[in-house]
C-alpha cells in the first residue's frame, strides 16, 4: 500500500502540489487525470522518490520511505519521452532490470520474449533503439517496465507517441498485465476517454490539488464539484447559470428546463447546470423542452459531428452521431437529456447526482 500523508511540493514560494492525502492499494490501477500543468508528473515524482516533499511523508507498506532514494525502491517508470540505452539491443534493454536483479538466463529470456511478443517487438530484438521508430522505442521502454516486476509502476502519458491502433490495444492490455503482478499501477493522462477505458480508480487534478478520488466510473458519473466534472469532460463540459424555482430551471424569469427527479430536492435559487456534449441532442427527447439556439460552427469527425451552438450567454457543444453540416448563424432546436443533468452551487460543490448510472 502506498500512502501520501499531507504531502506537498513548493517551488519559488508557490505550491506545485498542495498538501495531499492519498492511499493506493496493491494490485490496483490508479489514473491521474488532469490538464497539462495540473500536477500529475510532480505527484508521480514524489511517489517515486525522485523529489523530496516540502512537507508530509510517503509510506509504502507501513514504512516511511520519504528519504529513501529511488534506487532503493521497487519502482518502474515510463515517460512520454522514452528513455532507452542506445548502445544496447532491444533485447538487452528489456532484459537489463532482470540482469541487475540477478535473474537466471532462462527466466530473462522467457520474460523478454513474452514482453516483446505482447508489444510487437519480436522482429526488432537484435536491433538498437536508435534504428527504431519513436513508437517502437516507446514500446521498448514499456517492455522493460513490464519485466521489472516492480511493486510500484508509474506511467506518465506513456502511449502518447504510439499509433492509434496499438494505443487502443495497449490501453486494454496494460491493466491486465499489471493486475496480475499485484503492483500498484499509476497512470497519468490528460484524456478523460483514456481514464474511462482503463477503469480502476481515478484521481482528478486541477492546479496541484486532487479534487476527487474513487472508482473511475463513479468519479465520472458523480463528480463532487464543478472542477472535477470539467476535468472529466472532453469535449468540454456544457454549463449554464440558471435559477431553480419549484419544478423548473429558469433563465431571465422564464422556464427553460424541467427539474429532473434527482435534483428535485435541492433548494430554490441560483445554480450552475452542467451536462456532457453527448447529452445534448438535435432530436426531440421525451420530457425535454426545445431550446432555441444559434449555430456557431459544425465540425465533422468521421461518423460523429460536433455542433457548436450559442444559447443566451452560454456556448455549448452537441456531439451528434452521423454527419451534420449545419450553416453558421442558423436557429435550431436542441434538447438536453435531463436524466443526466448535474447542478452545482455557488461554491462549486455538487448539489445532486444522477440517479441512473448510464454514461
Secondary structure, 3 states (H helix, E strand, C coil): CEEEEEEEEEECCEEEEEEEEEEECCCCEEEEECCCCCCHHHHHHHHHCCCCCCEEEEEECCEECCCCCHHHCCEEEEECCCCCCCCCEHHHHHHHHHHHCCCCHHHHHHHHHHHHHHCCCHHHCCCEHHHCCHHHHHHHHHHHHHHHCCCEEEEECCCCCCCHHHHHHHHHHHHHHHHHHCCEEEEEECCHHHHHHHCCEEEEEECCEEEEEEEHHHHHHCCCEHHHHHHCCCCCCEEEEEEEECCEEEECCEEEEECCHHHCCCCCEEEEEEECHHHEECCCCCCCCCEEEEEEEEEEECCEEEEEEEECCEEEEEEEECCCCCCCCCEEEEEECHHHCEEECCCCEEEECCCCCCC
